Amino acid sequence: MTNLRKNFLRFIIETPVLLLLSAVFIVRNNIPNGAVSGKYFWFYCSFAVLSPVTTCLFFISRRKTFRFTPTDIAVFLLCVSGIAINFLGDENVSGKFIILVLLFPLYVYFRFYLSEKKFFSNSLFIFFLILTGLYEALLGLGQLYGFYHSNHAEFKITGSFFNPGPYSGWLAVVFPLAFYHLLAYYRVLGKKINLHYLPFYVLWILSLLTVITTVLALPPAMSRSSWLAAAGGCGMAACLYYGKKRSVILFIKRYRKKLILASVAVLTCLITAGAGMYFLKKDSADGRLLIWKISAKTVARYPFGVGLGNFSGAYGELQAEYFASNAASEQEKRVAGNPEYGFNEYFQFCIEWGIVPFLLFVAIIVNALYSGLKQRNIAVASLVALLIFAAASYPFSVLPFVTALIFLLASCNTVSSPKTVAIKSLKKISWSVSVSGSIFFLLFASVCICLHNRYPLYEAYKKWGKAQILYNAGLYRDASEEYAKQYIYLHDEVRFLFEYSQALNKSEKYTESNKIITRATKISCDPMFHIIAGKNYQSLKDYASAERSFAYSGNLVPSRLYPSYLLAKLYMEMGLDEKARETAKTVLTVEPKINSPAVEEMRREMSKLIENYNCKYKKI
């Protein structure tokens, strides 16, 4: 009964962490973009519970000091550098800034929970993460077979995320945890049934179900980066498990020839699989390669960073220059898009934060991997999967992955080491209590400051949803008035800025619309913003600015015909018939990425324009 009471108490005090990790489940359909924004608001609410509970637990626990490691200090410095970069920018990106400020308290809270072995159990958190993987896999399969609706109209399988990319990534990150426990607890099944082994039975069955459902759910999601991440994570999990069984060096010496042959076979299979994955979605792969190419140019242009959330705007500037220089191949022009993310978190980190903070981030990751491997922590396998996935996707731009990253780093770094830096007095224990307590109190205060305006933000999202009804009904003047009231909270939401600028354009408030577009183009490379700006300038009879906007939009994504179509009509309005004819030819000759009735309509209109031009000058 005593153990039962103790376990129940442990579960109660671990609940705030479980609430935070459960943000992955949340989808709020009553607010715009609920698969993303819903997770953020759940995170804020959970943090409002976690922070005071952890602070109180620190003061009532017997341990009166908190041992800080050099990695903890590096994490703190990284967060400080991000905050400094944010304030050096032209305008704060409030959502990303708030999350950034909360990261260090979150890291410290995780470290506290994981280091207090008497009160908390790391296995419960791992168990819960595996449970999230099982839930997501089952939900995705249910969506695939029509039992549940997905969160994206173009994809059947999204889980509780907004598209298959992060959904697959989450399964890939959790998969190594389940795989490891499937190996580790298999031997328990061979023993005589004993109720003392009940937690092992439950975890093994849960791991088995998670492995099976994940294997079924990952292929239909068609995320190649998640396949590689799952494979890499499972490879690390196998190394962690079998590394306990025998000396690796002796094993290599004993089976050296066989290992060489096996390595060659594995390498051949990897090359074949890599080629197969490339040709499976060739255009997508070429598109990623183009993004990385432009991202490298962006890093060279901005070595000290462009600020949090400003990746897309800076990237778009370099992509437009690249296509305007006529150095791009036809394939690059065909596959180019307007990415919101870098599809490589390391490039994106360099672009937003700068090279120096990126090197600090790499040092933190390397130290965590080394520390985790040294103590054979299963969190290393999941961290490896996450890092592989981050090389070809955007997990650090999705909140549950950020939470998982902080948890995995804290788990790997929570180890007794003689090189730790302890905040304690050499003479008086009371001094160490006051210093450690002061740090936890300051963290609690920073959390309160960050969260105080999150409820107004939630209300702003709900009012945005109501304004969208006016916008979709064509009541643009009324909609723009509602958007104006929420701009102070939603100025970092690209979709909100697009609707607001469009509503102002339709309301004939062209100058005000361009002011919103100026803000939007700092955080987005969507060519539609430049198209709206061009229409605004055209309505204001500022033809030179309109021409620049339409041309810039065409250079951003060359495969889109709409900018050239508008530019041809602009030239007709300006009386530049020859330029109009040449631009109209572009609409007829360029092969669009996707054919549609709108494309055919534009081409018919441009054909008529050229025909009228020929008739006009034939008479002359």
C-alpha positions as CSV (number, residue, x, y, z in Angstrom):
1,M,0.0,0.0,0.0
2,T,2.9,2.3,0.8
3,N,4.4,1.7,-2.7
4,L,1.0,2.3,-4.3
5,R,0.6,5.6,-2.5
6,K,4.1,6.6,-3.4
7,N,3.6,5.8,-7.1
8,F,0.3,7.6,-7.1
9,L,1.9,10.7,-5.5
10,R,4.7,10.5,-8.1
11,F,2.2,10.4,-10.9
12,I,0.4,13.4,-9.6
13,I,3.5,15.6,-9.4
14,E,4.6,14.4,-12.8
15,T,1.3,15.3,-14.4
16,P,2.4,18.9,-15.4
17,V,5.2,17.5,-17.5
18,L,2.8,15.0,-19.1
19,L,0.4,17.8,-19.9
20,L,3.2,19.7,-21.6
21,L,4.2,16.7,-23.7
22,S,0.6,16.0,-24.6
23,A,0.4,19.2,-26.7
24,V,1.1,16.9,-29.7
25,F,-2.5,15.6,-29.4
26,I,-4.2,19.1,-29.5
27,V,-6.2,20.4,-32.5
28,R,-8.5,23.4,-32.0
29,N,-11.0,23.7,-34.8
30,N,-12.6,26.8,-33.3
31,I,-9.6,29.0,-34.2
32,P,-7.7,29.5,-37.5
33,N,-5.0,27.0,-38.2
34,G,-6.1,25.0,-35.2
35,A,-3.7,22.1,-35.8
36,V,-0.8,24.6,-35.1
37,S,-2.2,27.3,-32.9
38,G,-4.1,24.9,-30.7
39,K,-0.8,23.2,-29.7
40,Y,0.7,26.6,-28.8
41,F,-2.2,27.6,-26.5
42,W,-2.1,24.2,-24.8
43,F,1.6,24.6,-24.3
44,Y,1.1,28.0,-22.7
45,C,-1.6,26.6,-20.4
46,S,0.5,23.6,-19.4
47,F,3.5,25.8,-18.8
48,A,1.4,28.0,-16.5
49,V,0.9,24.8,-14.4
50,L,4.4,23.4,-14.8
51,S,6.3,26.5,-13.6
52,P,4.7,27.1,-10.2
53,V,4.5,23.4,-9.5
54,T,8.2,22.9,-10.3
55,T,9.2,25.9,-8.3
56,C,7.3,24.7,-5.2
57,L,8.7,21.2,-5.6
58,F,12.2,22.6,-5.6
59,F,11.7,24.4,-2.3
60,I,10.0,21.5,-0.6
61,S,12.5,18.8,-1.8
62,R,15.3,17.8,0.4
63,R,17.9,18.7,-2.2
64,K,18.7,22.4,-1.7
65,T,21.1,22.9,-4.6
66,F,20.8,22.5,-8.3
67,R,23.9,21.3,-10.1
68,F,24.4,23.3,-13.3
69,T,26.7,21.8,-16.0
70,P,28.6,23.7,-18.7
71,T,25.9,22.5,-21.1
72,D,23.3,24.3,-19.1
73,I,25.3,27.5,-19.3
74,A,25.7,27.0,-23.0
75,V,21.9,26.6,-23.4
76,F,21.4,29.8,-21.4
77,L,23.9,31.7,-23.6
78,L,22.2,30.3,-26.7
79,C,18.8,31.6,-25.6
80,V,20.3,34.9,-24.7
81,S,21.8,35.2,-28.1
82,G,18.5,34.5,-29.7
83,I,16.8,37.1,-27.6
84,A,19.5,39.7,-28.5
85,I,19.1,38.9,-32.2
86,N,15.3,39.3,-31.9
87,F,15.7,42.8,-30.4
88,L,18.2,43.8,-33.0
89,G,15.6,43.2,-35.7
90,D,13.2,45.8,-37.1
91,E,10.2,44.3,-35.4
92,N,9.7,41.6,-32.7
93,V,8.3,38.3,-33.8
94,S,6.2,37.9,-30.7
95,G,5.3,34.2,-31.0
96,K,8.8,32.9,-31.6
97,F,10.2,35.3,-29.1
98,I,7.9,34.1,-26.3
99,I,8.7,30.5,-27.1
100,L,12.4,31.3,-27.1
101,V,12.3,32.9,-23.7
102,L,10.4,29.9,-22.3
103,L,13.0,27.4,-23.6
104,F,15.6,27.9,-20.9
105,P,13.0,27.6,-18.0
106,L,11.6,24.5,-19.7
107,Y,15.1,23.0,-20.0
108,V,15.9,23.7,-16.3
109,Y,12.5,22.2,-15.3
110,F,13.1,19.0,-17.3
111,R,16.6,18.8,-15.8
112,F,15.1,19.1,-12.3
113,Y,12.5,16.5,-12.9
114,L,15.0,14.1,-14.4
115,S,17.6,14.6,-11.7
116,E,15.2,14.0,-8.8
117,K,15.1,10.3,-9.0
118,K,13.4,9.9,-5.6
119,F,10.3,11.8,-6.9
120,F,10.3,11.4,-10.6
121,S,10.7,8.5,-13.0
122,N,12.3,9.0,-16.4
123,S,10.6,5.8,-17.6
124,L,7.2,7.4,-17.2
125,F,8.1,10.2,-19.6
126,I,9.5,7.7,-22.1
127,F,6.4,5.5,-21.7
128,F,4.2,8.6,-22.4
129,L,6.2,9.5,-25.6
130,I,5.8,5.9,-26.9
131,L,2.1,6.3,-26.1
132,T,1.9,9.5,-28.3
133,G,3.5,7.5,-31.1
134,L,0.9,4.8,-30.9
135,Y,-1.9,7.3,-30.8
136,E,-0.6,9.2,-33.8
137,A,0.0,6.0,-35.8
138,L,-3.6,4.8,-35.1
139,L,-5.0,8.2,-35.9
140,G,-3.1,8.4,-39.2
141,L,-4.3,4.9,-40.2
142,G,-7.8,5.9,-39.3
143,Q,-7.5,9.0,-41.5
144,L,-6.0,6.9,-44.3
145,Y,-9.0,4.5,-44.4
146,G,-11.6,7.2,-44.0
147,F,-12.6,6.8,-40.3
148,Y,-11.3,10.3,-39.4
149,H,-10.8,13.6,-41.2
150,S,-7.3,14.8,-41.9
151,N,-6.2,18.4,-41.1
152,H,-5.3,19.2,-44.7
153,A,-7.6,19.0,-47.7
154,E,-4.8,17.8,-50.0
155,F,-3.5,14.9,-47.8
156,K,-5.3,11.9,-46.4
157,I,-3.0,11.3,-43.5
158,T,-1.8,14.0,-41.1
159,G,-2.4,12.7,-37.6
160,S,-2.9,15.7,-35.3
161,F,-0.5,17.8,-37.3
162,F,-1.2,20.1,-40.3
163,N,0.4,17.9,-43.0
164,P,2.2,14.5,-43.4
165,G,5.7,15.9,-42.9
166,P,5.7,16.7,-39.2
167,Y,3.3,13.8,-38.6
168,S,5.9,11.3,-40.1
169,G,8.7,13.0,-38.3
170,W,7.0,12.5,-34.9
171,L,6.5,8.8,-35.6
172,A,10.2,8.6,-36.6
173,V,11.4,10.3,-33.4
174,V,9.3,8.0,-31.2
175,F,9.9,4.8,-33.1
176,P,13.5,4.2,-31.8
177,L,12.2,4.4,-28.2
178,A,9.6,1.7,-28.9
179,F,12.1,-0.4,-30.8
180,Y,14.6,-0.3,-28.0
181,H,12.1,-1.4,-25.4
182,L,11.0,-4.1,-27.7
183,L,14.5,-5.5,-27.6
184,A,15.2,-4.8,-24.0
185,Y,12.1,-6.3,-22.4
186,Y,11.8,-9.3,-24.7
187,R,13.7,-11.5,-22.2
188,V,11.1,-10.8,-19.5
189,L,8.5,-12.7,-21.6
190,G,10.6,-15.9,-21.3
191,K,10.4,-15.8,-17.5
192,K,7.6,-17.1,-15.3
193,I,4.6,-14.8,-15.1
194,N,5.0,-12.5,-12.1
195,L,2.9,-9.4,-11.2
196,H,6.2,-7.6,-10.3
197,Y,6.9,-7.7,-14.0
198,L,3.6,-6.1,-14.9
199,P,5.1,-2.7,-15.9
200,F,7.6,-4.5,-18.2
201,Y,4.7,-6.5,-19.8
202,V,2.7,-3.3,-20.4
203,L,5.7,-1.4,-21.9
204,W,6.7,-4.3,-24.1
205,I,3.2,-4.7,-25.5
206,L,2.8,-0.9,-26.0
207,S,6.2,-0.9,-27.8
208,L,5.2,-3.8,-30.0
209,L,1.9,-2.1,-31.0
210,T,3.7,1.2,-31.7
211,V,6.3,-0.5,-33.9
212,I,3.7,-2.4,-35.9
213,T,1.4,0.6,-36.4
214,T,4.3,3.0,-37.2
215,V,5.6,0.6,-39.8
216,L,2.1,0.6,-41.4
217,A,1.6,4.4,-41.1
218,L,5.0,5.7,-42.3
219,P,5.0,4.5,-46.0
220,P,1.6,6.1,-46.9
221,A,2.8,9.4,-45.5
222,M,5.5,9.4,-48.2
223,S,8.1,11.3,-46.1
224,R,11.5,10.1,-47.1
225,S,13.3,12.1,-44.4
226,S,11.2,10.3,-41.8
227,W,12.2,6.9,-43.2
228,L,15.8,7.8,-42.9
229,A,15.3,9.3,-39.4
230,A,13.5,6.1,-38.2
231,A,16.2,3.9,-39.6
232,G,19.0,6.0,-38.1
233,G,17.3,6.1,-34.7
234,C,16.7,2.4,-34.7
235,G,20.3,1.7,-35.6
236,M,21.4,3.8,-32.7
237,A,18.9,2.0,-30.4
238,A,20.3,-1.4,-31.5
239,C,23.9,-0.2,-30.8
240,L,22.9,1.0,-27.3
241,Y,21.2,-2.3,-26.6
242,Y,23.7,-4.8,-28.0
243,G,26.6,-2.6,-26.9
244,K,25.9,-3.8,-23.4
245,K,26.3,-7.4,-24.4
246,R,29.9,-7.5,-25.4
247,S,33.0,-5.4,-26.1
248,V,32.6,-3.7,-29.4
249,I,36.4,-3.7,-30.0
250,L,36.7,-7.5,-29.4
251,F,33.6,-8.1,-31.6
252,I,35.1,-6.1,-34.5
253,K,38.5,-7.9,-34.2
254,R,36.8,-11.3,-34.1
255,Y,34.4,-10.7,-37.1
256,R,36.5,-8.2,-39.0
257,K,36.2,-9.9,-42.5
258,K,32.5,-10.5,-42.1
259,L,31.9,-7.0,-40.9
260,I,33.7,-5.6,-44.0
261,L,31.5,-7.7,-46.3
262,A,28.4,-6.7,-44.3
263,S,29.4,-3.0,-44.5
264,V,29.8,-3.2,-48.3
265,A,26.4,-4.9,-48.6
266,V,24.8,-2.3,-46.4
267,L,26.4,0.6,-48.2
268,T,25.2,-0.9,-51.5
269,C,21.7,-1.2,-50.2
270,L,21.8,2.4,-48.9
271,I,23.0,3.8,-52.2
272,T,20.2,1.8,-54.0
273,A,17.6,2.9,-51.5
274,G,18.8,6.5,-51.7
275,A,18.5,6.5,-55.5
276,G,15.1,4.9,-55.2
277,M,13.9,7.6,-52.8
278,Y,15.2,10.3,-55.0
279,F,13.4,9.1,-58.1
280,L,10.3,8.3,-56.1
281,K,9.6,12.0,-55.8
282,K,12.2,13.5,-58.1
283,D,10.7,17.0,-58.4
284,S,10.4,17.3,-54.7
285,A,14.0,16.2,-54.2
286,D,15.2,18.7,-56.8
287,G,13.1,21.4,-55.0
288,R,14.8,20.7,-51.7
289,L,18.2,20.8,-53.4
290,L,17.3,24.2,-54.8
291,I,16.2,25.4,-51.3
292,W,19.5,24.3,-49.8
293,K,21.5,26.0,-52.6
294,I,19.7,29.3,-52.1
295,S,19.9,28.9,-48.3
296,A,23.7,28.6,-48.6
297,K,23.8,31.8,-50.5
298,T,21.6,33.4,-47.9
299,V,24.0,32.3,-45.1
300,A,26.9,33.9,-47.0
301,R,24.9,37.1,-47.4
302,Y,23.8,37.3,-43.7
303,P,26.5,35.6,-41.6
304,F,25.2,37.4,-38.4
305,G,21.6,36.3,-38.9
306,V,18.4,38.1,-40.1
307,G,16.4,37.6,-36.9
308,L,13.9,35.0,-35.6
309,G,11.1,34.2,-38.0
310,N,12.7,36.2,-40.9
311,F,14.1,33.2,-42.8
312,S,11.5,33.1,-45.5
313,G,11.7,36.8,-46.3
314,A,15.5,36.8,-46.6
315,Y,15.5,33.5,-48.6
316,G,13.0,35.0,-51.1
317,E,15.3,38.0,-51.7
318,L,18.2,35.6,-52.7
319,Q,15.9,33.4,-54.8
320,A,14.5,36.3,-56.8
321,E,18.1,37.5,-57.4
322,Y,19.2,34.1,-58.5
323,F,16.4,33.7,-61.1
324,A,16.8,37.2,-62.3
325,S,20.4,36.5,-63.0
326,N,19.4,33.8,-65.6
327,A,21.9,31.4,-63.9
328,A,19.2,28.9,-63.0
329,S,18.5,25.7,-65.0
330,E,15.1,25.0,-66.5
331,Q,14.6,22.2,-63.9
332,E,15.3,24.7,-61.1
333,K,12.8,27.2,-62.5
334,R,10.2,24.4,-62.8
335,V,10.5,23.1,-59.2
336,A,11.0,26.4,-57.5
337,G,8.4,27.4,-54.8
338,N,8.0,29.9,-52.0
339,P,9.1,27.9,-48.9
340,E,8.0,29.0,-45.5
341,Y,10.7,26.7,-44.0
342,G,14.3,25.9,-45.1
343,F,13.7,22.1,-45.1
344,N,17.0,21.9,-43.3
345,E,17.0,23.2,-39.8
346,Y,20.7,23.8,-39.7
347,F,20.6,26.2,-42.7
348,Q,17.6,27.9,-41.3
349,F,19.2,28.2,-37.9
350,C,22.3,29.8,-39.5
351,I,20.2,32.2,-41.5
352,E,18.0,33.4,-38.6
353,W,20.5,33.3,-35.7
354,G,23.9,33.7,-37.4
355,I,26.9,31.4,-37.6
356,V,28.3,32.0,-34.1
357,P,25.1,30.9,-32.3
358,F,24.8,28.0,-34.7
359,L,28.3,26.8,-33.6
360,L,27.2,27.0,-30.0
361,F,24.1,25.0,-30.9
362,V,26.3,22.3,-32.5
363,A,28.5,22.2,-29.4
364,I,25.4,21.6,-27.2
365,I,24.2,18.8,-29.5
366,V,27.6,17.1,-29.7
367,N,28.0,17.3,-25.9
368,A,24.5,15.9,-25.4
369,L,25.2,13.0,-27.8
370,Y,28.5,12.3,-26.1
371,S,27.0,12.4,-22.6
372,G,24.1,10.3,-23.6
373,L,26.2,7.7,-25.2
374,K,28.5,7.6,-22.2
375,Q,25.6,6.7,-19.9
376,R,23.8,4.6,-22.6
377,N,20.7,6.7,-22.4
378,I,18.0,5.7,-24.8
379,A,17.2,9.4,-25.4
380,V,20.3,9.4,-27.7
381,A,18.5,7.2,-30.2
382,S,15.5,9.5,-30.4
383,L,17.8,12.5,-30.5
384,V,19.7,11.0,-33.5
385,A,16.4,10.4,-35.3
386,L,15.3,14.0,-34.7
387,L,18.6,15.4,-35.9
388,I,18.4,13.3,-39.1
389,F,14.9,14.4,-39.7
390,A,15.9,18.0,-39.1
391,A,18.4,17.8,-42.0
392,A,15.6,17.5,-44.6
393,S,12.6,18.9,-42.9
394,Y,11.5,21.6,-40.4
395,P,10.8,20.0,-37.0
396,F,12.2,22.9,-35.0
397,S,9.5,25.1,-36.5
398,V,6.8,22.8,-35.0
399,L,6.2,23.2,-31.3
400,P,6.0,19.5,-30.2
401,F,9.4,18.8,-31.7
402,V,10.9,21.8,-29.9
403,T,9.5,20.4,-26.6
404,A,10.9,16.9,-27.5
405,L,14.3,18.4,-28.4
406,I,14.5,20.2,-25.0
407,F,13.4,17.0,-23.2
408,L,16.0,14.9,-25.0
409,L,18.8,17.3,-24.4
410,A,17.9,17.6,-20.7
411,S,17.7,13.8,-20.5
412,C,21.1,13.3,-22.1
413,N,22.7,16.0,-19.9
414,T,21.3,14.7,-16.6
415,V,24.2,12.7,-15.4
416,S,26.5,12.8,-12.5
417,S,29.9,14.1,-13.6
418,P,32.9,15.5,-11.8
419,K,33.0,18.3,-14.3
420,T,29.6,19.8,-13.3
421,V,29.5,23.3,-12.0
422,A,27.5,23.4,-8.7
423,I,25.8,26.6,-7.5
424,K,26.6,26.2,-3.8
425,S,28.5,27.9,-1.0
426,L,31.7,26.5,0.2
427,K,30.9,27.6,3.8
428,K,27.2,27.9,4.3
429,I,24.4,25.8,3.0
430,S,21.9,28.7,3.4
431,W,23.8,30.7,0.8
432,S,23.5,27.9,-1.7
433,V,19.8,27.5,-0.9
434,S,19.2,31.2,-1.5
435,V,21.2,31.3,-4.8
436,S,19.5,28.2,-6.3
437,G,16.1,29.4,-5.0
438,S,16.7,32.8,-6.5
439,I,17.4,31.2,-9.9
440,F,14.1,29.2,-9.8
441,F,12.2,32.3,-8.6
442,L,13.7,34.3,-11.5
443,L,12.7,31.6,-14.0
444,F,9.2,31.6,-12.5
445,A,9.0,35.4,-12.9
446,S,10.2,35.2,-16.5
447,V,7.5,32.6,-17.3
448,C,4.8,34.8,-15.7
449,I,6.0,37.8,-17.8
450,C,5.9,35.8,-21.0
451,L,2.5,34.2,-20.4
452,H,0.6,37.3,-19.2
453,N,-0.5,38.3,-22.8
454,R,-1.2,34.8,-24.1
455,Y,-4.9,34.9,-23.2
456,P,-5.5,38.1,-25.3
457,L,-3.7,36.4,-28.1
458,Y,-6.1,33.5,-27.9
459,E,-9.0,35.9,-28.0
460,A,-7.4,37.6,-31.0
461,Y,-7.4,34.2,-32.8
462,K,-11.1,33.7,-32.1
463,K,-11.8,37.2,-33.4
464,W,-9.7,36.5,-36.5
465,G,-11.9,33.5,-37.1
466,K,-15.0,35.7,-37.0
467,A,-13.3,38.2,-39.3
468,Q,-12.7,35.5,-41.8
469,I,-16.4,35.0,-42.1
470,L,-16.7,38.6,-43.3
471,Y,-13.7,38.2,-45.5
472,N,-15.1,35.1,-47.2
473,A,-18.5,36.8,-47.6
474,G,-16.8,39.6,-49.6
475,L,-17.4,42.2,-46.8
476,Y,-13.9,43.4,-47.1
477,R,-14.3,46.9,-45.5
478,D,-15.9,45.4,-42.3
479,A,-13.3,42.6,-42.3
480,S,-10.4,45.0,-42.6
481,E,-11.6,46.9,-39.6
482,E,-11.7,43.7,-37.5
483,Y,-8.2,42.7,-38.8
484,A,-6.9,46.2,-37.8
485,K,-7.9,45.5,-34.2
486,Q,-6.1,42.2,-34.0
487,Y,-2.9,43.3,-35.9
488,I,-1.0,44.0,-32.7
489,Y,-1.3,40.3,-31.7
490,L,-1.2,38.6,-35.1
491,H,1.5,40.6,-36.9
492,D,3.6,37.5,-37.2
493,E,0.9,35.3,-38.8
494,V,1.5,35.2,-42.6
495,R,-2.0,34.0,-43.4
496,F,-3.5,36.8,-41.3
497,L,-1.3,39.4,-43.0
498,F,-2.4,38.1,-46.4
499,E,-6.1,38.3,-45.6
500,Y,-5.6,41.8,-44.1
501,S,-3.7,43.2,-47.0
502,Q,-6.1,41.7,-49.5
503,A,-9.1,43.1,-47.6
504,L,-7.5,46.6,-47.6
505,N,-6.9,46.2,-51.4
506,K,-10.5,45.3,-52.0
507,S,-11.6,48.2,-49.9
508,E,-9.5,50.5,-52.1
509,K,-7.2,51.4,-49.2
510,Y,-4.1,50.8,-51.3
511,T,-1.5,52.7,-49.3
512,E,-2.6,50.9,-46.0
513,S,-2.5,47.6,-47.8
514,N,1.1,48.2,-48.9
515,K,2.1,49.0,-45.3
516,I,0.9,45.6,-44.2
517,I,2.7,43.9,-47.2
518,T,5.9,45.6,-46.2
519,R,5.7,43.8,-42.9
520,A,4.6,40.5,-44.5
521,T,7.5,40.3,-47.0
522,K,10.0,40.3,-44.0
523,I,8.6,37.0,-42.9
524,S,7.3,35.4,-46.1
525,C,8.5,34.9,-49.7
526,D,5.0,34.3,-51.0
527,P,4.8,36.0,-54.4
528,M,1.2,36.8,-53.9
529,F,2.2,39.6,-51.5
530,H,4.1,41.3,-54.3
531,I,1.2,40.8,-56.7
532,I,-1.2,42.5,-54.3
533,A,1.4,45.3,-53.9
534,G,1.6,45.6,-57.7
535,K,-2.1,45.9,-57.9
536,N,-2.1,48.6,-55.2
537,Y,0.6,50.6,-57.1
538,Q,-1.3,50.1,-60.4
539,S,-4.4,51.5,-58.8
540,L,-2.4,54.5,-57.5
541,K,-1.0,55.0,-61.0
542,D,2.5,54.4,-59.7
543,Y,3.4,52.2,-62.8
544,A,7.1,52.0,-62.1
545,S,6.6,50.5,-58.7
546,A,3.8,48.2,-60.0
547,E,6.2,46.9,-62.7
548,R,8.9,46.2,-60.1
549,S,6.4,44.3,-57.9
550,F,5.1,42.1,-60.7
551,A,8.6,41.4,-62.1
552,Y,9.9,40.5,-58.6
553,S,7.0,38.1,-58.1
554,G,7.7,36.5,-61.4
555,N,11.4,36.1,-60.4
556,L,10.5,34.5,-57.1
557,V,8.6,31.6,-58.7
558,P,9.3,31.5,-62.5
559,S,6.9,28.7,-63.2
560,R,3.9,30.8,-62.2
561,L,2.2,32.6,-65.1
562,Y,0.0,35.0,-63.1
563,P,2.8,37.7,-62.5
564,S,3.6,37.8,-66.3
565,Y,-0.1,37.9,-67.1
566,L,-0.6,41.0,-64.8
567,L,2.6,42.6,-66.2
568,A,1.4,42.2,-69.7
569,K,-1.9,43.9,-68.8
570,L,0.0,46.6,-67.0
571,Y,2.0,47.4,-70.1
572,M,-1.2,47.6,-72.1
573,E,-2.6,50.1,-69.7
574,M,0.7,52.1,-69.9
575,G,0.5,52.0,-73.7
576,L,3.6,49.9,-74.1
577,D,2.2,47.5,-76.7
578,E,5.5,45.9,-77.7
579,K,6.4,45.1,-74.1
580,A,2.9,43.8,-73.6
581,R,3.3,41.4,-76.6
582,E,6.7,40.1,-75.5
583,T,5.4,39.5,-71.9
584,A,2.3,37.8,-73.3
585,K,4.5,35.4,-75.2
586,T,6.0,34.3,-71.9
587,V,2.6,33.3,-70.6
588,L,2.2,31.2,-73.7
589,T,5.6,29.5,-73.7
590,V,6.4,28.9,-70.1
591,E,5.3,25.5,-68.8
592,P,3.5,25.9,-65.5
593,K,4.0,23.4,-62.7
594,I,0.3,22.6,-62.6
595,N,-2.2,23.1,-65.4
596,S,-5.6,24.5,-64.4
597,P,-8.6,26.2,-65.9
598,A,-7.2,29.5,-64.7
599,V,-4.0,28.9,-66.6
600,E,-5.9,28.1,-69.8
601,E,-8.0,31.3,-69.3
602,M,-4.9,33.5,-69.0
603,R,-3.4,31.9,-72.1
604,R,-6.5,32.5,-74.1
605,E,-6.5,36.2,-73.0
606,M,-2.8,36.6,-73.9
607,S,-3.4,34.9,-77.3
608,K,-6.1,37.5,-77.9
609,L,-3.8,40.3,-76.8
610,I,-1.1,39.2,-79.3
611,E,-3.7,38.8,-82.0
612,N,-5.1,42.3,-81.4
613,Y,-1.5,43.7,-81.4
614,N,-0.8,42.0,-84.8
615,C,-4.0,43.3,-86.3
616,K,-3.3,46.8,-85.0
617,Y,0.2,47.1,-86.4
618,K,-0.7,45.2,-89.6
619,K,-3.1,48.0,-90.5
620,I,-0.5,50.6,-89.7
